[in-house]
Amino acid sequence: MTLISAAAFLLALLPVLSALQSHCNGFPPRASKCQLRLKDSDTDVGQITRQSFLAIHAVMATSLAVPPALSDDIAGPPTGAAIYAYRSGGLARLTTLGLAKLLTRYEGYVAAPKGYMKSQIPIAFDFPTDWLQLDKLGGGIQYVDQRNGDKLYVLHATLPAGSDLKTVSKQWFADVILSPEGDVSRSGVVAEGGRVSSSKMIVDCTADDARSQCMDRRRLILKYDTVTGSGVQTVERRGLVDAYQVAGDVYMMVTTSNAVKFDSKGSKERETVENIANSFKVAQSALS
């Protein structure tokens, strides 16, 4: 397990640890262990000793005190799954735009593909200033609109052998983005029925009029259902995918929205995610 994934796992334990600490504080000093139950549930999540509790905190403190791993230490995407495009090269620069400061520009670096001529590549995109950043210490790039649950992810996947951004099946995008081994699923999203309803090349470097310095770019719309906490009901969602090819890998901006609002012409939600996708830049284009 890499340092980044270990830190992300430990951070995910914070709510449980906090609840456990509060619960255990009610036990007499001689109690060696306490039992934690899920809120509003009779399901036990197990027992933990005070020594184990303190040990977990010690490991967490040690992990977070160590400097972030270099991009060369980050494993590439597993076959058939999209993971976070992990941040690299220090903190990103966030710049508010316009007098109203309703938008913020993200400018930073992410780990490059294995074997690439550089260890990191620049990215840039604009997003609403009031969106909340998630997983700050885990190394990924993810923001959420707290009002409606719309999200953005910056993801990284390796193309199948012998394919490129133009020739790879459109269904491949749905499969890797929603893969159980990918970071969208590991962030807590339970998805069903992923499929791509539309796909087009925004920039085709094989075209006769392509520029000399060209990067293939593809735009897709993803349809899928998310399973609610009860596991019974599902909610239709839409994903807007903007993808660039770098060597044999793909870097993607993926935004997710409620299907009804996304499909409504002229909706504010659709305008917002389209603006995010349009602003997404990778490699040299991110520096201009």
FIZANU-217708 format. One record per residue (C-alpha): x, y, z; residue number from 1. Coordinates in steps of 0.2 Angstrom, whole numbers, plus 5000, padded with zeros to 4 digits. Layout:
BEGIN
[site [X,Y,Z],NUM]
...
END
This chain:
BEGIN
[site [5000,5000,5000],1]
[site [5007,5017,4995],2]
[site [5009,5031,5008],3]
[site [4995,5041,4999],4]
[site [4982,5026,5000],5]
[site [4987,5022,5018],6]
[site [4984,5040,5023],7]
[site [4967,5040,5013],8]
[site [4962,5024,5022],9]
[site [4967,5031,5039],10]
[site [4958,5047,5036],11]
[site [4942,5038,5032],12]
[site [4943,5031,5049],13]
[site [4942,5048,5057],14]
[site [4923,5048,5059],15]
[site [4922,5031,5067],16]
[site [4937,5034,5078],17]
[site [4929,5050,5084],18]
[site [4913,5041,5088],19]
[site [4922,5027,5096],20]
[site [4932,5039,5107],21]
[site [4916,5048,5113],22]
[site [4908,5031,5116],23]
[site [4923,5024,5126],24]
[site [4925,5039,5137],25]
[site [4909,5034,5145],26]
[site [4917,5018,5151],27]
[site [4925,5016,5168],28]
[site [4944,5018,5168],29]
[site [4947,4999,5170],30]
[site [4937,4994,5155],31]
[site [4949,4987,5143],32]
[site [4938,4988,5128],33]
[site [4921,4995,5122],34]
[site [4909,4990,5109],35]
[site [4903,5002,5095],36]
[site [4887,5000,5085],37]
[site [4882,5009,5069],38]
[site [4870,5024,5072],39]
[site [4852,5019,5071],40]
[site [4857,5001,5069],41]
[site [4859,4985,5080],42]
[site [4874,4980,5069],43]
[site [4890,4978,5079],44]
[site [4905,4984,5070],45]
[site [4917,4975,5082],46]
[site [4927,4978,5097],47]
[site [4943,4988,5099],48]
[site [4955,4990,5114],49]
[site [4960,5006,5120],50]
[site [4978,5001,5116],51]
[site [4973,4998,5098],52]
[site [4963,5015,5097],53]
[site [4979,5024,5103],54]
[site [4990,5014,5091],55]
[site [4979,5019,5076],56]
[site [4980,5037,5081],57]
[site [4999,5035,5082],58]
[site [5000,5028,5065],59]
[site [4989,5041,5058],60]
[site [5000,5055,5065],61]
[site [5016,5047,5058],62]
[site [5009,5045,5041],63]
[site [5003,5062,5039],64]
[site [5019,5069,5046],65]
[site [5029,5061,5032],66]
[site [5031,5072,5016],67]
[site [5020,5067,5001],68]
[site [5026,5053,4990],69]
[site [5035,5058,4974],70]
[site [5026,5054,4958],71]
[site [5038,5040,4954],72]
[site [5032,5032,4970],73]
[site [5014,5032,4965],74]
[site [5008,5016,4956],75]
[site [5000,5018,4939],76]
[site [4982,5014,4936],77]
[site [4977,4996,4937],78]
[site [4971,4987,4921],79]
[site [4953,4992,4918],80]
[site [4950,5005,4931],81]
[site [4952,5024,4933],82]
[site [4960,5031,4948],83]
[site [4963,5048,4954],84]
[site [4976,5058,4944],85]
[site [4987,5061,4960],86]
[site [4993,5078,4964],87]
[site [5012,5080,4962],88]
[site [5024,5094,4963],89]
[site [5017,5103,4978],90]
[site [5001,5113,4981],91]
[site [4990,5119,4967],92]
[site [4987,5137,4964],93]
[site [4969,5143,4966],94]
[site [4965,5159,4959],95]
[site [4947,5167,4960],96]
[site [4941,5175,4944],97]
[site [4931,5191,4940],98]
[site [4925,5204,4952],99]
[site [4911,5193,4959],100]
[site [4924,5179,4962],101]
[site [4911,5166,4958],102]
[site [4924,5155,4949],103]
[site [4941,5148,4955],104]
[site [4955,5142,4943],105]
[site [4964,5127,4948],106]
[site [4982,5126,4942],107]
[site [4993,5112,4947],108]
[site [5003,5096,4943],109]
[site [4998,5077,4943],110]
[site [5009,5062,4941],111]
[site [5013,5058,4923],112]
[site [5011,5040,4915],113]
[site [5025,5028,4919],114]
[site [5039,5029,4907],115]
[site [5034,5047,4902],116]
[site [5048,5059,4898],117]
[site [5043,5070,4913],118]
[site [5038,5064,4930],119]
[site [5023,5076,4931],120]
[site [5011,5085,4919],121]
[site [5002,5102,4922],122]
[site [4983,5103,4923],123]
[site [4970,5117,4924],124]
[site [4952,5120,4926],125]
[site [4939,5132,4932],126]
[site [4925,5127,4945],127]
[site [4913,5136,4956],128]
[site [4921,5144,4971],129]
[site [4909,5138,4984],130]
[site [4912,5120,4979],131]
[site [4920,5110,4993],132]
[site [4937,5101,4991],133]
[site [4936,5083,4996],134]
[site [4950,5071,5001],135]
[site [4963,5085,5003],136]
[site [4976,5073,5011],137]
[site [4973,5058,5000],138]
[site [4981,5065,4985],139]
[site [4966,5065,4973],140]
[site [4957,5080,4965],141]
[site [4938,5080,4970],142]
[site [4926,5094,4973],143]
[site [4907,5093,4977],144]
[site [4893,5106,4977],145]
[site [4886,5104,4994],146]
[site [4869,5110,4989],147]
[site [4864,5096,4976],148]
[site [4878,5083,4977],149]
[site [4886,5087,4960],150]
[site [4904,5082,4959],151]
[site [4920,5083,4949],152]
[site [4934,5071,4948],153]
[site [4951,5072,4939],154]
[site [4955,5053,4934],155]
[site [4969,5044,4926],156]
[site [4967,5027,4916],157]
[site [4978,5017,4905],158]
[site [4972,5013,4887],159]
[site [4970,4995,4882],160]
[site [4985,4989,4871],161]
[site [4984,4994,4853],162]
[site [4971,5007,4855],163]
[site [4971,5026,4857],164]
[site [4959,5039,4863],165]
[site [4950,5040,4846],166]
[site [4948,5021,4843],167]
[site [4945,5014,4860],168]
[site [4927,5009,4863],169]
[site [4916,5022,4871],170]
[site [4910,5009,4883],171]
[site [4928,5008,4890],172]
[site [4925,5025,4898],173]
[site [4910,5019,4908],174]
[site [4919,5003,4913],175]
[site [4935,5011,4919],176]
[site [4926,5026,4928],177]
[site [4913,5015,4937],178]
[site [4925,5000,4940],179]
[site [4924,4993,4958],180]
[site [4943,4994,4957],181]
[site [4943,5013,4953],182]
[site [4943,5028,4964],183]
[site [4925,5034,4960],184]
[site [4918,5017,4968],185]
[site [4931,5017,4982],186]
[site [4925,5035,4987],187]
[site [4908,5027,4991],188]
[site [4898,5028,4975],189]
[site [4888,5012,4971],190]
[site [4884,5013,4953],191]
[site [4874,5001,4941],192]
[site [4871,5001,4923],193]
[site [4885,5012,4917],194]
[site [4884,5016,4898],195]
[site [4889,5030,4887],196]
[site [4875,5039,4877],197]
[site [4886,5050,4866],198]
[site [4904,5052,4861],199]
[site [4913,5064,4850],200]
[site [4931,5069,4847],201]
[site [4934,5088,4852],202]
[site [4951,5087,4845],203]
[site [4957,5074,4832],204]
[site [4976,5075,4829],205]
[site [4974,5063,4814],206]
[site [4964,5076,4804],207]
[site [4972,5085,4790],208]
[site [4970,5102,4798],209]
[site [4977,5097,4815],210]
[site [4990,5108,4823],211]
[site [5008,5103,4824],212]
[site [5007,5102,4843],213]
[site [4991,5093,4845],214]
[site [4983,5083,4859],215]
[site [4968,5071,4856],216]
[site [4953,5076,4866],217]
[site [4936,5067,4867],218]
[site [4919,5072,4876],219]
[site [4907,5059,4882],220]
[site [4891,5058,4892],221]
[site [4889,5044,4904],222]
[site [4873,5037,4910],223]
[site [4872,5027,4926],224]
[site [4861,5024,4942],225]
[site [4867,5026,4960],226]
[site [4861,5015,4974],227]
[site [4854,5024,4989],228]
[site [4859,5019,5007],229]
[site [4845,5008,5009],230]
[site [4851,4997,4994],231]
[site [4833,4997,4987],232]
[site [4831,5013,4977],233]
[site [4841,5020,4963],234]
[site [4844,5037,4957],235]
[site [4848,5042,4939],236]
[site [4864,5051,4936],237]
[site [4874,5059,4922],238]
[site [4892,5060,4920],239]
[site [4901,5073,4908],240]
[site [4918,5066,4903],241]
[site [4932,5077,4895],242]
[site [4947,5066,4891],243]
[site [4965,5069,4884],244]
[site [4977,5056,4879],245]
[site [4995,5058,4886],246]
[site [5006,5044,4879],247]
[site [4996,5028,4882],248]
[site [4986,5035,4896],249]
[site [4970,5045,4897],250]
[site [4967,5060,4909],251]
[site [4949,5064,4912],252]
[site [4938,5077,4920],253]
[site [4922,5069,4926],254]
[site [4908,5078,4932],255]
[site [4892,5070,4939],256]
[site [4875,5077,4941],257]
[site [4857,5072,4944],258]
[site [4850,5066,4927],259]
[site [4834,5076,4927],260]
[site [4843,5092,4930],261]
[site [4857,5088,4918],262]
[site [4844,5083,4904],263]
[site [4834,5099,4906],264]
[site [4839,5111,4893],265]
[site [4846,5127,4899],266]
[site [4847,5121,4917],267]
[site [4860,5130,4928],268]
[site [4867,5113,4934],269]
[site [4871,5108,4916],270]
[site [4878,5124,4912],271]
[site [4890,5123,4927],272]
[site [4897,5106,4923],273]
[site [4899,5110,4904],274]
[site [4909,5125,4909],275]
[site [4920,5115,4920],276]
[site [4923,5102,4906],277]
[site [4926,5116,4893],278]
[site [4939,5124,4905],279]
[site [4949,5107,4908],280]
[site [4967,5108,4901],281]
[site [4981,5095,4901],282]
[site [5000,5097,4898],283]
[site [5005,5111,4887],284]
[site [4988,5118,4885],285]
[site [4986,5120,4904],286]
[site [5001,5132,4903],287]
[site [4994,5144,4890],288]
END
